[in-house]
Amino acid sequence: MKKIFTLLLAAFMLLALSGCGDSKPQQGSVQQKVMSSSSKQEFEPVTEVKEGRKNVYAVLKVIKGAYWQEVVRGLKEGGEAANVNVYVGGVMKDGDWELQRDMLKELSGKKVDAVVLAPADSVNMTDSAKQLREQKLPVALVDTMLSSNDYDAAFMTNNLEAGEAVCKKMVEQLKANGVKETDKANVLIHLSTLASRTISDRAESVVANWAHYAPVNWKLVPEYVIDYGDATGAVQLITDRIKNTPDVKGVISCNNSSTNATVEAIMQAGRKDIAITGFDLGKKTVAGFEDGNYNIAVAVQNQYKMGYDAVMAAAAAANGSKPAVKDTNTGIKLVDKTNYKK
């Protein structure tokens, strides 16, 4: 009960900090501004296609980048192990849920036995997931949770636990940078979207746990830096916020693309005094580790396992076997410049 109360309090705090009034959408249903024209990758087989095998279609919320390449590798190798044909498609920009919805509608014209879904929006994709299950299609989630129970199995990070781990790590990094408990220190929270339950859970957890780990003079800046999936604009956005916010000593970035943008912005500015805690091993983050002069730590997820296990579960469900466990925590590992290659 104590933990539930804490999380409810965190949600209230989050809404207050984000400036959400009654007239605005609730957290998790924020209408996303996709910064350029919609684009997608059509469904392509990632396994050898063989007659007589079940067909699993994966529809991803982002189709490019090192993180998602590992998801696809897991989908491919899981499909080979499960002896199914796996087709992968998805949208180019995180948050483009309308285009992802349309891609799911396309499945009605294909021979589909099960679906793997990484929802582009935790709320707005619930109707699509419900329709899939009404069509008797098993649905396995990867990376991002839905705001409903219309799925058969889910494979992803426990993002409340991950948010707490990242929160604690930031406090450790600030101390390592020589910030005293009596010093004023502001920490920004940077993310790409609040419409993803994955990302909003991480932000909620950071807010809920901050006072437990941080000295009273160290504050989270109330207004989030939200880049809406615009990778290019995100660098300038976080650069401007750092310039216009006094006493910035750290940035917590809640997903892969926002972490990459934060690292790039801070390295361009040469701000070695600002600690970064984020998620996943993107190219810019790896470059920051290799530079060696910046205090960067990230929570690395097991996205390969997400993809692999999701296909195995989807294939089993297509053959009439109900998953033994509905929600599987695939875990994280905190890495920095000392251990990211291990």
Backbone torsions as a table, in degrees:
resi	resn	phi	psi	omega
1	MET	NA	-36.8	-179.2
2	LYS	-63.8	-41.7	-179.9
3	LYS	-66.5	-41.2	178.9
4	ILE	-61.0	-44.4	178.9
5	PHE	-60.2	-41.5	-179.7
6	THR	-61.0	-43.6	-178.3
7	LEU	-69.3	-37.3	176.4
8	LEU	-64.2	-41.5	176.7
9	LEU	-62.0	-39.3	179.7
10	ALA	-63.0	-41.4	179.6
11	ALA	-61.8	-42.0	178.2
12	PHE	-62.4	-44.8	179.2
13	MET	-61.4	-41.4	-177.0
14	LEU	-62.6	-43.8	178.8
15	LEU	-63.3	-40.2	179.7
16	ALA	-66.1	-44.8	-177.8
17	LEU	-65.5	-33.8	-177.0
18	SER	-82.2	-3.5	177.8
19	GLY	73.6	30.9	-177.5
20	CYS	-88.7	116.3	175.2
21	GLY	-95.9	-179.8	-178.0
22	ASP	-63.4	-25.8	-176.1
23	SER	-83.9	-3.6	-177.0
24	LYS	-104.7	160.2	179.4
25	PRO	-62.2	148.6	176.3
26	GLN	-68.3	155.4	175.9
27	GLN	-55.4	137.3	-178.9
28	GLY	95.3	-12.6	176.1
29	SER	-123.8	23.5	179.5
30	VAL	-62.2	130.5	178.2
31	GLN	-74.3	121.6	-173.8
32	GLN	-84.4	145.8	175.6
33	LYS	-103.8	97.3	178.3
34	VAL	-77.0	121.7	-162.5
35	MET	-75.0	-16.8	179.0
36	SER	-139.9	-179.7	-176.9
37	SER	-58.2	147.0	-178.5
38	SER	-62.7	141.3	176.9
39	SER	-148.7	154.4	-176.0
40	LYS	-151.2	166.9	168.0
41	GLN	-106.6	124.8	177.5
42	GLU	-65.3	161.7	-178.8
43	PHE	-65.0	128.7	178.2
44	GLU	-132.9	142.3	177.6
45	PRO	-71.1	136.6	175.3
46	VAL	-109.8	-7.6	172.0
47	THR	-114.1	166.3	169.9
48	GLU	-64.1	134.8	-179.4
49	VAL	-91.3	121.1	-178.7
50	LYS	-123.7	137.8	177.3
51	GLU	-63.6	144.0	175.7
52	GLY	88.7	-5.4	178.6
53	ARG	-96.0	157.2	174.5
54	LYS	-67.9	151.4	179.2
55	ASN	-111.5	120.6	176.9
56	VAL	-110.0	125.2	178.4
57	TYR	-107.1	127.3	178.1
58	ALA	-106.5	128.9	-179.8
59	VAL	-120.3	108.3	-171.3
60	LEU	-99.2	153.4	-179.5
61	LYS	-80.0	-21.0	173.8
62	VAL	-145.2	134.7	-173.6
63	ILE	-107.5	-6.0	-176.3
64	LYS	-122.6	166.1	177.8
65	GLY	102.4	156.8	-175.7
66	ALA	-60.9	-38.7	-179.4
67	TYR	-59.8	-48.8	-175.9
68	TRP	-75.5	-24.5	172.9
69	GLN	-62.6	-36.9	177.1
70	GLU	-69.9	-36.6	174.6
71	VAL	-59.9	-46.3	-178.9
72	VAL	-64.5	-38.3	177.1
73	ARG	-61.5	-41.0	176.3
74	GLY	-64.2	-40.3	177.3
75	LEU	-61.2	-44.3	-179.0
76	LYS	-62.7	-52.1	-175.5
77	GLU	-71.8	-31.4	173.9
78	GLY	-65.7	-39.4	177.6
79	GLY	-64.0	-39.7	177.7
80	GLU	-65.2	-40.3	179.9
81	ALA	-68.4	-34.7	-178.0
82	ALA	-87.4	-5.1	180.0
83	ASN	61.5	49.5	176.5
84	VAL	-129.8	159.4	172.3
85	ASN	-85.7	130.5	-178.9
86	VAL	-118.2	125.6	176.2
87	TYR	-113.2	136.2	-177.3
88	VAL	-124.8	133.2	173.1
89	GLY	-147.5	174.0	179.1
90	GLY	169.4	179.4	-178.2
91	VAL	-95.8	160.7	-175.8
92	MET	-85.8	-27.1	-174.0
93	LYS	-119.5	130.2	176.4
94	ASP	-60.0	130.3	180.0
95	GLY	102.5	-8.4	-178.4
96	ASP	-82.5	66.0	-172.1
97	TRP	-71.3	-29.0	-179.8
98	GLU	-65.3	-41.7	177.6
99	LEU	-68.3	-38.8	176.9
100	GLN	-63.9	-40.7	175.6
101	ARG	-56.8	-44.0	-179.8
102	ASP	-64.6	-35.7	178.0
103	MET	-65.4	-37.0	177.3
104	LEU	-66.6	-34.4	177.3
105	LYS	-63.9	-31.6	179.3
106	GLU	-62.5	-23.5	-175.3
107	LEU	-66.2	-21.3	-180.0
108	SER	-63.5	-21.7	178.7
109	GLY	-96.8	9.4	-179.3
110	LYS	-121.0	162.9	175.9
111	LYS	-86.4	98.1	-174.1
112	VAL	-119.5	133.6	178.7
113	ASP	-109.4	-21.2	178.5
114	ALA	-164.4	158.1	-177.0
115	VAL	-127.9	135.9	168.4
116	VAL	-106.5	126.7	-173.8
117	LEU	-128.5	130.3	166.6
118	ALA	-109.2	98.2	-170.6
119	PRO	-62.9	133.0	176.3
120	ALA	-76.5	-18.0	178.4
121	ASP	-151.3	122.8	-172.7
122	SER	-66.7	-29.6	-180.0
123	VAL	-91.2	-52.4	-171.9
124	ASN	-70.6	-15.7	178.6
125	MET	-93.0	1.8	-178.2
126	THR	-67.0	-38.8	178.9
127	ASP	-62.3	-40.5	179.3
128	SER	-63.2	-42.9	179.1
129	ALA	-64.9	-39.4	178.7
130	LYS	-62.7	-41.7	179.5
131	GLN	-64.5	-37.7	177.3
132	LEU	-61.5	-43.4	-179.2
133	ARG	-71.2	-30.5	174.6
134	GLU	-65.8	-25.8	175.7
135	GLN	-85.1	8.8	179.6
136	LYS	66.1	27.1	177.0
137	LEU	-97.2	123.4	174.4
138	PRO	-62.8	143.3	-179.7
139	VAL	-125.0	121.5	174.5
140	ALA	-113.2	127.6	-179.3
141	LEU	-92.8	146.2	170.9
142	VAL	-130.0	145.6	171.1
143	ASP	70.8	-46.1	-170.9
144	THR	-130.3	134.6	-179.0
145	MET	-84.8	152.4	169.9
146	LEU	-87.6	162.0	174.9
147	SER	-92.5	30.7	176.2
148	SER	-152.1	176.3	179.9
149	ASN	-101.4	22.8	-176.7
150	ASP	-84.2	61.9	175.2
151	TYR	-155.8	162.5	-177.5
152	ASP	-98.6	-32.3	179.5
153	ALA	-156.7	152.5	179.8
154	ALA	-136.7	139.0	-178.4
155	PHE	-131.4	107.7	-175.2
156	MET	-166.7	172.7	175.3
157	THR	-68.6	141.6	167.3
158	ASN	-75.0	101.0	-168.7
159	ASN	-76.3	-20.3	172.2
160	LEU	-68.9	-43.7	176.4
161	GLU	-65.6	-41.2	-179.4
162	ALA	-64.6	-40.4	178.0
163	GLY	-61.9	-40.8	177.7
164	GLU	-64.7	-42.3	-179.6
165	ALA	-63.1	-40.6	178.9
166	VAL	-68.2	-39.5	177.0
167	CYS	-58.9	-50.3	179.8
168	LYS	-61.3	-40.6	-179.0
169	LYS	-64.8	-39.5	178.4
170	MET	-60.0	-43.5	178.8
171	VAL	-60.2	-42.4	178.0
172	GLU	-62.9	-40.1	179.9
173	GLN	-65.8	-41.0	178.8
174	LEU	-61.9	-42.3	177.2
175	LYS	-62.9	-40.8	178.7
176	ALA	-65.2	-27.6	177.5
177	ASN	-81.1	0.0	176.9
178	GLY	89.0	11.9	177.1
179	VAL	-74.3	124.1	-178.6
180	LYS	-83.9	155.1	-178.9
181	GLU	-63.6	-24.7	179.4
182	THR	-87.6	-9.6	179.2
183	ASP	-75.0	150.5	169.9
184	LYS	-78.6	131.8	179.8
185	ALA	-143.9	126.2	175.8
186	ASN	-107.4	139.7	179.3
187	VAL	-123.4	125.2	178.6
188	LEU	-87.4	149.6	171.9
189	ILE	-113.8	119.6	-176.9
190	HIS	-114.8	132.0	178.4
191	LEU	-151.3	166.2	-177.4
192	SER	-91.9	-26.7	-175.6
193	THR	-164.3	150.4	170.5
194	LEU	-103.0	-1.4	-178.9
195	ALA	-82.1	-8.3	175.1
196	SER	-94.6	122.9	178.9
197	ARG	-63.0	-32.7	175.7
198	THR	-53.1	-52.6	-175.1
199	ILE	-74.1	-41.0	-179.1
200	SER	-66.4	-35.0	176.1
201	ASP	-62.3	-40.3	179.2
202	ARG	-64.4	-45.1	-179.8
203	ALA	-64.0	-43.4	177.8
204	GLU	-57.8	-44.0	-176.9
205	SER	-66.4	-39.0	175.9
206	VAL	-59.3	-48.0	-179.7
207	VAL	-61.7	-43.9	-176.5
208	ALA	-65.5	-33.1	-172.9
209	ASN	-99.7	-8.6	-173.2
210	TRP	-57.6	-49.6	-176.7
211	ALA	-63.6	-25.2	179.7
212	HIS	-71.0	-33.5	-174.6
213	TYR	-105.5	-26.9	-170.9
214	ALA	-101.0	146.6	173.0
215	PRO	-61.8	159.8	-173.2
216	VAL	-64.4	-28.5	-178.4
217	ASN	-80.4	-8.2	179.2
218	TRP	-96.8	122.7	-171.2
219	LYS	-122.0	146.4	166.3
220	LEU	-84.3	131.4	177.6
221	VAL	-70.1	125.7	-172.3
222	PRO	-59.3	-39.4	-175.1
223	GLU	-87.2	117.8	179.4
224	TYR	-67.3	152.3	169.5
225	VAL	-93.9	108.9	-176.6
226	ILE	-116.0	120.7	-175.2
227	ASP	-100.1	-4.0	176.2
228	TYR	54.6	34.8	174.8
229	GLY	79.3	6.3	-180.0
230	ASP	-88.4	93.8	-173.0
231	ALA	-60.9	-40.0	-178.9
232	THR	-71.0	-47.7	-179.6
233	GLY	-67.7	-22.5	-177.7
234	ALA	-63.4	-36.1	-179.2
235	VAL	-63.2	-47.1	179.0
236	GLN	-67.3	-36.0	-179.1
237	LEU	-61.6	-49.3	-178.3
238	ILE	-72.3	-31.2	175.9
239	THR	-60.9	-46.8	-179.6
240	ASP	-65.3	-40.1	-179.1
241	ARG	-65.6	-38.2	177.8
242	ILE	-64.5	-42.0	-179.8
243	LYS	-64.6	-35.1	-172.9
244	ASN	-96.7	4.1	179.2
245	THR	-116.2	121.8	-178.9
246	PRO	-72.1	152.0	171.1
247	ASP	58.0	34.9	176.9
248	VAL	-73.6	121.1	-180.0
249	LYS	-118.4	-9.9	-178.9
250	GLY	-161.1	157.4	174.0
251	VAL	-133.8	127.0	173.4
252	ILE	-103.2	117.0	179.8
253	SER	-107.3	129.3	-165.2
254	CYS	-97.6	4.8	173.8
255	ASN	-155.1	176.4	-171.8
256	ASN	-62.1	-52.2	-174.8
257	SER	-67.1	-38.1	178.5
258	SER	-68.2	-32.9	176.2
259	THR	-65.8	-46.5	177.6
260	ASN	-57.7	-44.8	-178.9
261	ALA	-65.3	-39.5	179.4
262	THR	-64.4	-45.1	179.0
263	VAL	-60.8	-45.6	-179.9
264	GLU	-60.8	-44.4	-178.0
265	ALA	-64.1	-44.3	-177.0
266	ILE	-70.5	-35.4	177.5
267	MET	-70.7	-38.5	176.8
268	GLN	-61.4	-36.3	-179.7
269	ALA	-83.4	-10.1	-178.6
270	GLY	66.8	28.7	-175.7
271	ARG	-88.3	76.8	179.8
272	LYS	-70.3	-10.6	-179.6
273	ASP	-83.4	-8.5	-177.6
274	ILE	-102.3	121.9	178.0
275	ALA	-82.9	147.7	178.9
276	ILE	-125.6	128.3	169.7
277	THR	-123.7	130.5	-175.5
278	GLY	-150.8	-152.5	-176.3
279	PHE	-133.0	135.1	167.4
280	ASP	76.8	158.5	-175.9
281	LEU	-99.1	76.8	174.2
282	GLY	-79.5	170.4	-175.8
283	LYS	-61.6	-42.9	-178.6
284	LYS	-67.7	-36.4	179.0
285	THR	-66.0	-43.5	177.3
286	VAL	-61.4	-40.0	177.2
287	ALA	-61.1	-37.7	177.2
288	GLY	-65.6	-40.4	176.1
289	PHE	-62.4	-44.1	-176.7
290	GLU	-68.3	-29.6	175.7
291	ASP	-63.0	-41.5	174.3
292	GLY	82.7	-6.3	-175.8
293	ASN	-101.3	1.3	-176.2
294	TYR	-118.7	147.7	-178.7
295	ASN	-92.7	93.1	-176.1
296	ILE	-124.7	135.7	173.1
297	ALA	-140.2	143.1	179.6
298	VAL	-136.3	151.6	172.4
299	ALA	-89.4	113.1	-179.4
300	VAL	-91.0	125.5	-179.8
301	GLN	-91.4	168.3	178.9
302	ASN	-104.0	68.7	-174.2
303	GLN	-70.4	-27.6	175.0
304	TYR	-61.0	-45.5	179.3
305	LYS	-63.3	-37.3	176.9
306	MET	-54.9	-51.9	-178.0
307	GLY	-65.0	-45.5	-177.7
308	TYR	-62.2	-51.9	-176.8
309	ASP	-67.6	-32.2	179.5
310	ALA	-65.5	-42.4	178.0
311	VAL	-66.2	-41.1	178.8
312	MET	-60.4	-42.6	179.7
313	ALA	-68.5	-41.3	-180.0
314	ALA	-63.9	-42.4	179.2
315	ALA	-64.2	-43.1	178.9
316	ALA	-62.8	-42.6	179.9
317	ALA	-65.3	-36.3	177.9
318	ALA	-64.3	-25.0	178.4
319	ASN	-96.1	10.8	173.2
320	GLY	93.8	8.2	-179.5
321	SER	-101.4	118.9	179.2
322	LYS	-75.3	133.9	178.7
323	PRO	-57.9	137.6	-179.2
324	ALA	-68.3	-33.2	-179.9
325	VAL	-125.3	131.9	-178.0
326	LYS	-80.6	-44.2	-176.3
327	ASP	-117.7	119.5	-178.8
328	THR	-115.5	123.5	175.6
329	ASN	-84.1	114.2	-177.9
330	THR	-85.5	-6.4	168.6
331	GLY	84.2	165.4	176.7
332	ILE	-135.2	165.5	172.1
333	LYS	-137.1	128.6	177.2
334	LEU	-83.4	125.5	-178.5
335	VAL	-129.5	155.8	174.7
336	ASP	-143.0	-164.0	-174.7
337	LYS	-66.4	-15.7	-177.6
338	THR	-86.0	-20.9	-173.5
339	ASN	-138.5	10.2	-173.1
340	TYR	-68.8	-20.3	179.3
341	LYS	-86.8	-8.6	-175.2
342	LYS	-82.3	NA	NA
